Amino acid sequence: QVQLVESGGGLVQAGGSLRLSCAASGQIFSRFSRYAMAWFRQAPGKEREFVAAISYSGSRTDYGDSVKGRFAISRDDAKNTVYLQMNSLKPEDTAVYFCATRGGYYSDLRHRYDYWGQGTQVTVSS
């Protein structure tokens, strides 16, 4: 059974920071370092949007235009965990944030991801 469990969401004022975590478990993750990881988000009434991705090696990252320079994705393969450091948060960052994974190369397309977490709510007040 594959599980991705996000944590770290909450309520924060504009300009503040949060760090999200996504812990992966399941037999396929016995070689976690073979899986690309990504974060997407979905605001009410909007489509799920690409936020950030990291390659299976951790050497390459990619970000959505709206978060470049403010968010940083990283991974700790020893803990089977991926992180999303979010700085300079804006009210428009308010959304449910989802962790996703796929074997092989990362992508900014949500349909390419095989496994998803349940999401964690991030609310940024003005």
DSSP file with accessible surface (Angstrom, degrees, kcal/mol):
  #  RESIDUE AA STRUCTURE BP1 BP2  ACC     N-H-->O    O-->H-N    N-H-->O    O-->H-N    TCO  KAPPA ALPHA  PHI   PSI    X-CA   Y-CA   Z-CA
    1    1 A Q              0   0  196      0, 0.0     2,-0.5     0, 0.0    26,-0.2   0.000 360.0 360.0 360.0 134.4    0.0    0.0    0.0
    2    2 A V        -     0   0   39     24,-0.2     2,-0.4    25,-0.1    24,-0.2  -0.827 360.0-179.1 -99.0 133.1    1.3    3.4   -1.0
    3    3 A Q  E     -A   25   0A 100     22,-2.7    22,-2.5    -2,-0.5     2,-0.5  -0.997  15.2-176.4-134.3 134.0    0.8    6.3    1.4
    4    4 A L  E     -A   24   0A  11     -2,-0.4   114,-0.6   112,-0.3     2,-0.6  -0.996  13.3-171.0-122.1 122.1    1.8   10.0    1.1
    5    5 A V  E     -A   23   0A  74     18,-2.3    18,-2.4    -2,-0.5     2,-0.2  -0.951   4.8-158.8-122.2 115.3    1.0   12.0    4.2
    6    6 A E  E     +A   22   0A  18     -2,-0.6     2,-0.3    16,-0.2    16,-0.2  -0.596  17.5 165.2 -88.5 151.8    1.3   15.7    4.1
    7    7 A S  E     +A   21   0A  62     14,-2.3    14,-2.6    -2,-0.2   113,-0.1  -0.958  39.9  68.6-153.8 167.6    1.7   17.9    7.2
    8    8 A G        +     0   0   38     -2,-0.3    11,-0.3     1,-0.3    14,-0.0   0.361  62.2 133.4 102.9  -5.2    2.7   21.4    8.2
    9    9 A G        +     0   0   29     12,-0.1     2,-0.3     9,-0.1    -1,-0.3  -0.179  22.3 118.0 -70.7 171.7   -0.2   23.4    6.8
   10   10 A G  E     -d  122   0B  30    111,-0.8   113,-2.8   110,-0.1     2,-0.5  -0.987  61.4 -47.7 162.9-165.6   -2.0   26.0    8.8
   11   11 A L  E     +d  123   0B 130     -2,-0.3     2,-0.3   111,-0.2   113,-0.2  -0.870  53.7 165.3-103.1 130.8   -3.0   29.7    9.1
   12   12 A V  E     -d  124   0B  23    111,-2.5   113,-2.5    -2,-0.5     2,-0.2  -0.981  34.7-110.7-143.3 151.0   -0.3   32.3    8.6
   13   13 A Q  E >   -d  125   0B 147     -2,-0.3     3,-2.3   111,-0.2    76,-0.2  -0.488  50.4 -82.7 -78.7 154.9   -0.2   36.0    8.0
   14   14 A A  T 3  S+     0   0   49    111,-2.5    76,-0.2     1,-0.3    -1,-0.1  -0.279 119.6  29.6 -55.1 137.1    0.9   37.5    4.7
   15   15 A G  T 3  S+     0   0   55     74,-3.3    73,-0.6     1,-0.3    -1,-0.3   0.248  99.9 114.2  92.7 -11.7    4.7   37.7    4.6
   16   16 A G    <   -     0   0   22     -3,-2.3    73,-2.3    73,-0.2     2,-0.3  -0.090  58.2-122.1 -83.8-174.2    5.1   34.7    6.9
   17   17 A S        -     0   0   61     70,-0.2     2,-0.3    71,-0.2    70,-0.2  -0.929  20.7-179.9-132.7 153.2    6.5   31.3    6.3
   18   18 A L  E     - B   0  86A  34     68,-2.1    68,-3.4    -2,-0.3     2,-0.5  -0.975  16.4-146.3-144.1 152.8    5.5   27.6    6.5
   19   19 A R  E     - B   0  85A 129     -2,-0.3     2,-0.3   -11,-0.3    66,-0.2  -0.979  14.9-159.2-122.9 120.1    7.2   24.4    5.8
   20   20 A L  E     - B   0  84A   0     64,-2.7    64,-2.3    -2,-0.5     2,-0.3  -0.698   5.3-160.9 -92.6 147.9    5.2   21.5    4.5
   21   21 A S  E     -AB   7  83A  24    -14,-2.6   -14,-2.3    -2,-0.3     2,-0.4  -0.943   7.9-165.3-125.6 150.7    6.3   17.9    4.8
   22   22 A a  E     -AB   6  82A   0     60,-2.1    60,-2.1    -2,-0.3     2,-0.5  -0.944   8.2-161.6-137.4 114.0    5.3   14.8    2.9
   23   23 A A  E     -AB   5  81A  46    -18,-2.4   -18,-2.3    -2,-0.4     2,-0.4  -0.839   7.9-154.1 -99.5 128.8    6.2   11.4    4.2
   24   24 A A  E     +A    4   0A   8     56,-3.0     2,-0.3    -2,-0.5   -20,-0.2  -0.828  17.4 170.6-104.5 137.8    6.1    8.4    1.8
   25   25 A S  E     +A    3   0A  52    -22,-2.5   -22,-2.7    -2,-0.4     2,-0.2  -0.972  24.3  86.8-142.4 159.0    5.5    4.9    2.9
   26   26 A G  S >  S-     0   0   27     -2,-0.3     3,-1.7   -24,-0.2   -24,-0.2  -0.418  81.0 -80.5 126.8 155.9    4.9    1.6    1.2
   27   27 A Q  G >  S+     0   0  171      1,-0.3     3,-2.1   -26,-0.2     4,-0.2   0.824 121.7  63.4 -61.7 -33.6    6.9   -1.1   -0.3
   28   28 A I  G >  S+     0   0   53      1,-0.3     3,-0.9     2,-0.1    -1,-0.3   0.792  95.8  63.1 -62.3 -22.9    7.5    0.7   -3.6
   29   29 A F  G X   +     0   0    2     -3,-1.7     3,-1.2     1,-0.2    -1,-0.3   0.265  65.3 103.8 -88.8  15.6    9.4    3.3   -1.6
   30   30 A S  G <  S+     0   0   97     -3,-2.1    -1,-0.2     1,-0.3     2,-0.1   0.778  95.4  36.6 -62.7 -21.9   12.0    0.9   -0.5
   31   31 A R  G X  S+     0   0  128     -3,-0.9     3,-2.3    -4,-0.2    -1,-0.3  -0.559  77.2 161.8-123.6  66.3   14.0    2.7   -3.1
   32   32 A F  G X   +     0   0    5     -3,-1.2     3,-2.3     1,-0.3    -1,-0.1   0.824  66.3  71.1 -55.5 -32.3   12.6    6.2   -2.5
   33   33 A S  G 3  S+     0   0   51      1,-0.3    -1,-0.3    -3,-0.1    -4,-0.1   0.547  88.6  64.3 -67.7  -4.4   15.5    7.8   -4.3
   34   34 A R  G <  S+     0   0  142     -3,-2.3    70,-1.8    23,-0.1     2,-0.5   0.431  90.0  84.6 -93.2  -0.5   14.0    6.4   -7.6
   35   35 A Y  E <   -E  103   0B  43     -3,-2.3    68,-0.2    21,-0.2     2,-0.2  -0.889  69.6-140.5-113.0 129.4   10.9    8.5   -7.3
   36   36 A A  E     -E  102   0B   0     66,-2.4    66,-1.7    -2,-0.5     2,-0.3  -0.554  23.9-152.8 -75.0 149.2   10.4   12.1   -8.4
   37   37 A M  E     +EF 101  54B   0     17,-2.0    17,-2.8    64,-0.2     2,-0.3  -0.932  15.3 176.9-127.4 151.2    8.3   14.2   -6.0
   38   38 A A  E     -EF 100  53B   0     62,-2.5    62,-2.3    -2,-0.3     2,-0.4  -0.968  22.0-138.0-150.0 160.8    6.1   17.2   -6.5
   39   39 A W  E     +EF  99  52B   0     13,-3.2    12,-2.5    -2,-0.3    13,-1.9  -0.986  21.8 175.7-120.4 135.8    3.8   19.6   -4.9
   40   40 A F  E     -EF  98  50B   2     58,-2.7    58,-3.0    -2,-0.4     2,-0.3  -0.861  11.2-155.2-125.5 166.1    0.5   20.8   -6.4
   41   41 A R  E     -EF  97  49B  12      8,-2.5     8,-3.8    -2,-0.3     2,-0.4  -0.984   5.5-160.2-143.4 155.9   -2.1   23.1   -4.9
   42   42 A Q  E     -E   96   0B  65     54,-2.3    54,-2.5    -2,-0.3     6,-0.2  -0.961   4.7-163.0-141.4 118.8   -5.8   23.7   -5.4
   43   43 A A    >   -     0   0   25      4,-0.4     3,-2.3    -2,-0.4    52,-0.1  -0.624  46.8 -75.3 -92.2 157.4   -7.8   26.7   -4.4
   44   44 A P  T 3  S+     0   0  120      0, 0.0    -1,-0.1     0, 0.0     3,-0.1  -0.264 118.7   6.4 -55.5 129.8  -11.6   26.7   -4.2
   45   45 A G  T 3  S+     0   0   92      1,-0.2     2,-0.3    -3,-0.1    -3,-0.0   0.514 113.1 101.6  77.1   5.8  -13.1   26.8   -7.6
   46   46 A K  S <  S-     0   0  145     -3,-2.3    -1,-0.2     1,-0.0     2,-0.1  -0.815  74.9-102.1-120.9 162.2   -9.8   26.4   -9.4
   47   47 A E        -     0   0  147     -2,-0.3    -4,-0.4     1,-0.1     2,-0.3  -0.387  50.2 -86.4 -76.1 159.1   -7.9   23.7  -11.1
   48   48 A R        -     0   0   60     -6,-0.2     2,-0.4    -2,-0.1    -6,-0.2  -0.494  52.3-152.9 -68.2 131.7   -5.0   21.9   -9.4
   49   49 A E  E     -F   41   0B  82     -8,-3.8    -8,-2.5    -2,-0.3     2,-0.2  -0.860  14.8-114.0-116.5 139.0   -1.9   23.9  -10.1
   50   50 A F  E     +F   40   0B  24     -2,-0.4   -10,-0.2   -10,-0.2     3,-0.1  -0.474  36.1 168.0 -68.5 134.8    1.7   22.8  -10.2
   51   51 A V  E     -     0   0B   0    -12,-2.5    13,-2.7     1,-0.4     2,-0.3   0.760  56.4 -26.1-112.4 -55.0    3.9   24.3   -7.5
   52   52 A A  E     -FG  39  63B   0    -13,-1.9   -13,-3.2    11,-0.3    -1,-0.4  -0.990  48.5-165.2-162.4 155.6    7.2   22.5   -7.4
   53   53 A A  E     -FG  38  62B   0      9,-2.2     9,-2.0    -2,-0.3     2,-0.4  -0.983   5.0-157.9-145.5 155.6    9.0   19.3   -8.3
   54   54 A I  E     -FG  37  61B   6    -17,-2.8   -17,-2.0    -2,-0.3     7,-0.2  -0.997  25.1-115.3-136.1 139.7   12.3   17.6   -7.5
   55   55 A S    >   -     0   0    8      5,-2.7     3,-0.9    -2,-0.4   -20,-0.1  -0.200  32.5-105.6 -68.9 165.4   14.1   15.0   -9.4
   56   56 A Y  T 3  S+     0   0   85     48,-0.3   -21,-0.2     1,-0.3    -1,-0.1   0.831 124.0  47.4 -63.1 -28.1   14.7   11.5   -8.0
   57   57 A S  T 3  S-     0   0   69    -23,-0.1    -1,-0.3     3,-0.0   -23,-0.1   0.654 106.9-128.0 -84.1 -16.9   18.3   12.4   -7.5
   58   58 A G  S <  S+     0   0   30     -3,-0.9    -2,-0.1     2,-0.2    17,-0.1   0.436  81.7 109.8  83.3   0.9   17.5   15.7   -5.9
   59   59 A S  S    S+     0   0   93      1,-0.1     2,-0.4    -5,-0.1    -3,-0.1   0.668  71.9  48.9 -85.7 -15.8   19.8   17.5   -8.3
   60   60 A R        +     0   0  160      2,-0.0    -5,-2.7     0, 0.0     2,-0.3  -0.970  60.7 179.1-128.9 142.5   17.1   19.2  -10.3
   61   61 A T  E     -G   54   0B  62     -2,-0.4     2,-0.3    -7,-0.2    -7,-0.2  -0.925   6.9-165.4-134.2 160.4   14.1   21.3   -9.2
   62   62 A D  E     -G   53   0B  51     -9,-2.0    -9,-2.2    -2,-0.3     2,-0.3  -0.989   7.0-164.0-146.3 148.3   11.3   23.1  -11.0
   63   63 A Y  E     -G   52   0B  43     -2,-0.3   -11,-0.3   -11,-0.2     2,-0.1  -0.972  25.6-109.0-136.5 149.7    8.8   25.7   -9.8
   64   64 A G    >>  -     0   0   11    -13,-2.7     3,-1.6    -2,-0.3     4,-1.0  -0.432  38.7-113.9 -69.2 151.5    5.6   27.2  -11.0
   65   65 A D  T 34 S+     0   0  136      1,-0.3     3,-0.4     2,-0.2    -1,-0.1   0.837 112.7  59.3 -58.9 -34.1    5.9   30.8  -12.0
   66   66 A S  T 34 S+     0   0   49      1,-0.2    -1,-0.3     3,-0.0   -15,-0.1   0.655 113.7  35.5 -73.7 -13.0    3.8   32.1   -9.2
   67   67 A V  T X> S+     0   0    0     -3,-1.6     3,-2.3   -16,-0.2     4,-2.1   0.452  81.0 128.8-118.5  -4.5    6.1   30.7   -6.5
   68   68 A K  T 3< S+     0   0  114     -4,-1.0     4,-0.1    -3,-0.4   -16,-0.0  -0.298  80.3  15.2 -56.7 134.4    9.6   31.1   -8.0
   69   69 A G  T 34 S+     0   0   86      2,-0.4    -1,-0.3     1,-0.1     3,-0.1   0.285 125.4  60.2  85.4 -10.7   12.0   32.8   -5.6
   70   70 A R  T <4 S+     0   0   28     -3,-2.3    17,-1.9     1,-0.2     2,-0.3   0.686  97.2  52.3-116.4 -32.5    9.7   32.3   -2.6
   71   71 A F  E  <  -C   86   0A   9     -4,-2.1    -2,-0.4    15,-0.2     2,-0.4  -0.789  59.2-166.9-109.0 152.3    9.3   28.5   -2.3
   72   72 A A  E     -C   85   0A  45     13,-2.4    13,-3.2    -2,-0.3     2,-0.4  -0.988   6.1-155.2-140.6 129.7   11.9   25.8   -2.2
   73   73 A I  E     +C   84   0A  10     -2,-0.4     2,-0.3    11,-0.2    11,-0.2  -0.810  21.7 162.8-102.8 143.0   11.5   22.0   -2.5
   74   74 A S  E     -C   83   0A  55      9,-1.7     9,-3.1    -2,-0.4     2,-0.3  -0.948  20.3-144.8-149.7 168.4   13.9   19.6   -1.0
   75   75 A R  E     -C   82   0A  34     -2,-0.3     2,-0.5     7,-0.2     7,-0.2  -0.985   9.5-158.6-141.0 151.4   14.1   15.9   -0.1
   76   76 A D  E > > -C   81   0A  51      5,-3.1     5,-1.9    -2,-0.3     3,-1.2  -0.912   9.0-173.0-127.2  99.5   15.5   13.7    2.6
   77   77 A D  G > 5S+     0   0   57     -2,-0.5     3,-0.5     1,-0.3   -45,-0.2   0.778  82.8  63.9 -68.5 -24.9   15.8   10.1    1.2
   78   78 A A  G 3 5S+     0   0   96      1,-0.2    -1,-0.3    -3,-0.1   -46,-0.0   0.792 114.2  34.0 -66.5 -25.1   16.9    8.7    4.5
   79   79 A K  G < 5S-     0   0  137     -3,-1.2    -1,-0.2     2,-0.2    -2,-0.2   0.332 105.0-125.4-109.0   2.8   13.4    9.8    5.9
   80   80 A N  T < 5 +     0   0   43     -3,-0.5   -56,-3.0    -4,-0.4     2,-0.4   0.909  69.0 132.5  51.1  45.6   11.4    9.2    2.7
   81   81 A T  E   < -BC  23  76A  15     -5,-1.9    -5,-3.1   -58,-0.2     2,-0.4  -0.970  45.4-161.5-133.9 141.9   10.3   12.7    3.0
   82   82 A V  E     -BC  22  75A   0    -60,-2.1   -60,-2.1    -2,-0.4     2,-0.3  -0.927  15.9-156.3-119.1 147.3    9.9   15.7    0.7
   83   83 A Y  E     -BC  21  74A  25     -9,-3.1    -9,-1.7    -2,-0.4     2,-0.4  -0.861  13.1-158.2-123.0 154.9    9.6   19.3    2.0
   84   84 A L  E     -BC  20  73A   0    -64,-2.3   -64,-2.7    -2,-0.3     2,-0.6  -0.923  10.6-161.1-133.1 106.6    8.2   22.6    0.7
   85   85 A Q  E     -BC  19  72A  64    -13,-3.2   -13,-2.4    -2,-0.4     2,-0.6  -0.814  11.0-166.2 -86.1 122.3    9.6   25.7    2.3
   86   86 A M  E     +BC  18  71A   0    -68,-3.4   -68,-2.1    -2,-0.6     2,-0.3  -0.949  10.8 173.9-117.7 117.6    7.2   28.5    1.7
   87   87 A N        +     0   0   61    -17,-1.9   -70,-0.2    -2,-0.6   -71,-0.2  -0.761  58.9  23.3-117.3 163.7    8.4   32.1    2.4
   88   88 A S  S    S-     0   0   69    -73,-0.6    -1,-0.2    -2,-0.3   -71,-0.2   0.900  84.5-159.7  49.3  48.7    6.9   35.5    1.7
   89   89 A L        -     0   0    2    -73,-2.3   -74,-3.3    -3,-0.2   -73,-0.2  -0.249   8.3-159.5 -65.7 145.9    3.4   34.0    1.6
   90   90 A K    >   -     0   0   86    -76,-0.2     3,-2.5   -75,-0.1     4,-0.3  -0.868  32.3-110.2-121.5 156.4    0.6   35.8    0.0
   91   91 A P  G >  S+     0   0   51      0, 0.0     3,-1.9     0, 0.0    33,-0.4   0.850 117.5  63.5 -55.3 -32.0   -3.2   35.5    0.3
   92   92 A E  G 3  S+     0   0  130      1,-0.3   -49,-0.0    31,-0.1    -3,-0.0   0.563  88.4  69.8 -72.4  -6.1   -3.3   34.0   -3.2
   93   93 A D  G <  S+     0   0    1     -3,-2.5    -1,-0.3     2,-0.0     2,-0.2   0.526  70.5 121.0 -82.7  -6.2   -1.2   31.1   -1.9
   94   94 A T    <   +     0   0   38     -3,-1.9     2,-0.3    -4,-0.3    29,-0.2  -0.411  40.8 105.6 -61.5 124.2   -4.2   29.9    0.1
   95   95 A A  E    S- H   0 122B   2     27,-2.0    27,-2.7    -2,-0.2     2,-0.5  -0.962  76.2 -79.4-177.9 171.2   -5.0   26.4   -1.1
   96   96 A V  E     -EH  42 121B  40    -54,-2.5   -54,-2.3    -2,-0.3     2,-0.5  -0.854  47.7-144.9 -88.9 129.1   -4.9   22.8   -0.3
   97   97 A Y  E     -EH  41 120B   0     23,-3.1    23,-1.9    -2,-0.5     2,-0.4  -0.859  14.8-164.2-103.9 128.7   -1.4   21.5   -1.0
   98   98 A F  E     -E   40   0B  23    -58,-3.0   -58,-2.7    -2,-0.5     2,-0.3  -0.902  11.1-144.7-115.4 141.0   -1.0   18.0   -2.3
   99   99 A a  E     +E   39   0B   0     -2,-0.4    18,-2.4   -60,-0.2     2,-0.3  -0.774  24.3 179.4 -96.8 144.3    2.1   15.9   -2.5
  100  100 A A  E     -EI  38 116B   0    -62,-2.3   -62,-2.5    -2,-0.3     2,-0.3  -0.978   8.8-165.5-145.3 157.9    2.6   13.6   -5.5
  101  101 A T  E     +EI  37 115B   0     14,-1.9    14,-1.7    -2,-0.3    13,-1.5  -0.982   8.2 174.9-144.9 154.6    5.1   11.1   -6.8
  102  102 A R  E     -E   36   0B  48    -66,-1.7   -66,-2.4    -2,-0.3     2,-0.2  -0.980  36.5-104.0-151.7 153.2    6.0    9.1   -9.9
  103  103 A G  E    S+E   35   0B  33     -2,-0.3     2,-0.2   -68,-0.2   -68,-0.2  -0.494  86.9   4.4 -74.9 146.0    8.8    6.8  -10.9
  104  104 A G  S    S+     0   0   29    -70,-1.8   -48,-0.3    -2,-0.2   -68,-0.3  -0.525 112.8  15.0  86.3-144.8   11.4    8.3  -13.1
  105  105 A Y  S    S-     0   0  169     -2,-0.2   -69,-0.1   -50,-0.1   -50,-0.1  -0.295  74.3-115.3 -73.8 151.6   11.6   12.0  -14.2
  106  106 A Y        -     0   0   45    -71,-0.1     2,-0.3   -69,-0.0    -1,-0.1  -0.302  32.3-170.6 -78.5 166.8    9.6   14.7  -12.6
  107  107 A S        -     0   0   14    -53,-0.1   -53,-0.1   -45,-0.1   -45,-0.1  -0.978  33.2-137.2-151.4 159.4    7.0   16.7  -14.5
  108  108 A D  S    S+     0   0   81     -2,-0.3     2,-0.6   -58,-0.1   -58,-0.2   0.259  80.6  97.2-100.8  10.7    4.8   19.7  -14.0
  109  109 A L    >   -     0   0   70      1,-0.1     3,-1.6   -60,-0.1     4,-0.2  -0.881  65.6-150.9-105.0 122.6    1.7   17.9  -15.4
  110  110 A R  G >  S+     0   0  105     -2,-0.6     3,-1.7     1,-0.3    -1,-0.1   0.824  91.8  63.8 -65.1 -29.6   -0.5   16.4  -12.7
  111  111 A H  G 3  S+     0   0  145      1,-0.3    -1,-0.3     3,-0.0    -2,-0.0   0.661  92.6  65.7 -71.8 -11.3   -1.7   13.5  -14.9
  112  112 A R  G <  S+     0   0  117     -3,-1.6     2,-0.4   -10,-0.0    -1,-0.3   0.560  83.6  92.8 -83.2  -8.1    1.8   12.1  -15.0
  113  113 A Y    <   -     0   0   11     -3,-1.7   -11,-0.2    -4,-0.2     3,-0.1  -0.737  55.2-166.4 -95.8 138.4    1.8   11.4  -11.3
  114  114 A D        +     0   0  103    -13,-1.5     2,-0.4    -2,-0.4   -12,-0.2   0.769  68.9  38.6 -92.4 -31.5    0.7    8.0  -10.0
  115  115 A Y  E     -I  101   0B  89    -14,-1.7   -14,-1.9  -112,-0.0     2,-0.3  -0.973  61.9-173.4-131.5 142.0    0.2    8.6   -6.3
  116  116 A W  E     -I  100   0B  72     -2,-0.4  -112,-0.3   -16,-0.2   -16,-0.2  -0.953  17.2-132.9-133.3 148.9   -1.2   11.5   -4.3
  117  117 A G        -     0   0    6    -18,-2.4  -112,-0.2    -2,-0.3     3,-0.1  -0.311  33.5-106.3 -86.2-179.9   -1.6   12.5   -0.7
  118  118 A Q        -     0   0  173   -114,-0.6  -113,-0.1     1,-0.2   -20,-0.1   0.624  61.6-119.2 -85.5 -15.6   -4.8   13.7    0.9
  119  119 A G        -     0   0   23    -20,-0.1     2,-0.4   -23,-0.0   -21,-0.2   0.034  13.2-119.8  98.3 155.3   -3.6   17.3    1.1
  120  120 A T  E     - H   0  97B  23    -23,-1.9   -23,-3.1  -113,-0.1     2,-0.3  -0.999  27.2-119.5-135.1 136.5   -3.0   19.9    3.8
  121  121 A Q  E     - H   0  96B  89     -2,-0.4  -111,-0.8   -25,-0.2     2,-0.5  -0.593  24.1-171.7 -81.4 132.1   -4.7   23.2    4.0
  122  122 A V  E     -dH  10  95B   0    -27,-2.7   -27,-2.0    -2,-0.3     2,-0.5  -0.993   4.4-175.9-120.2 124.3   -2.7   26.4    3.9
  123  123 A T  E     -d   11   0B  52   -113,-2.8  -111,-2.5    -2,-0.5     2,-0.6  -0.988   6.5-166.4-124.2 124.8   -4.5   29.7    4.6
  124  124 A V  E     -d   12   0B   7     -2,-0.5     2,-0.3   -33,-0.4  -111,-0.2  -0.947  10.6-153.6-113.4 118.5   -2.7   33.1    4.3
  125  125 A S  E      d   13   0B  41   -113,-2.5  -111,-2.5    -2,-0.6    -2,-0.0  -0.656 360.0 360.0 -92.6 148.3   -4.5   36.0    5.9
  126  126 A S              0   0  140     -2,-0.3    -1,-0.1  -113,-0.2   -36,-0.0  -0.352 360.0 360.0 -89.4 360.0   -4.0   39.6    4.6
